Amino acid sequence: MTTLSETAVRTKIGIRGVGRTFTVRGEPFTALADIDLDVREGEFLTLVGPSGCGKSTLLDLIAGLAAPSSGEILIDGAPVTGPGLDRGVVFQQYALFPWRSARANVEFGLEAKGVPRRERAGRARHYLDLVGLAGFEDRYPHELSGGMRQRVAIARSLAFDPDVLLMDEPFAALDAQTRESLQGELLDVWRKTGKTIVFITHSIDEAVYLGQRVAVMTSRPGRIKEVVEVSFDSREGDLRADPAFGAYRHHVWSLLRAEVAAAQEQERAS
């Protein structure tokens, strides 16, 4: 199990005074303002906030899919100027190619990198096995359940071995049982690979269960309200039954309550 004391010596992602403003119907629209946040190497950080607070916008900026209007984002001390193979992204929608098998979907990014065919196949099998899909390599997306498709999407992001995995509500569309199962499997993948993970979720329970720290965002324009350290005596067994889990959940909700009310008021006024 990776611990915060082991990862605190190095910052993997540095977010420095980041803001993001759009033009909507000719008027400026500020999604993010003055975001300051460090994500430690090898850390699993979860990000929660009310609807419309800019969580996905922030993830897009880290991914290099958009540029900040102010401030900067650093990976290993170097400014992010666009997408890169050091970052893998998993979205809520699986975005798999329906005409490709699970293995061929995982191989797609490796083809673009020019990885030889035999190495591609071996790497795809390795990561499909890592996410619990050994024996399903030749199945097509329509032959897989929603949870299995999301496993393929995770394997595809892991296959080109990014340092950072960015996940935007990847389990939101799944049923409760599948969601809990994949949460546990994702933690296993994190422990085995040592990746730095930034995971967006609307679920406080999910944020506390997965995250070593939970970053709580304000209503729009999104800022970091507080970063909550999550530490259990042991992560064995059912964490949700641990009294500490309820205490962390209550604390995060106490931070979010006023922000959710403010976001709802913004929606009514728009």
Beta strands, then each sheet from edge to edge (+ up, - down):
strand 1: 11-24
strand 2: 27-40
strand 3: 44-48
strand 4: 70-75
strand 5: 78-79
strand 6: 87-90
strand 7: 164-168
strand 8: 196-200
strand 9: 213-217
strand 10: 224-229
sheet 1: 2+ 1- 4+ 5-
sheet 2: 6+ 7+ 8+ 3+ 9+ 10-
end
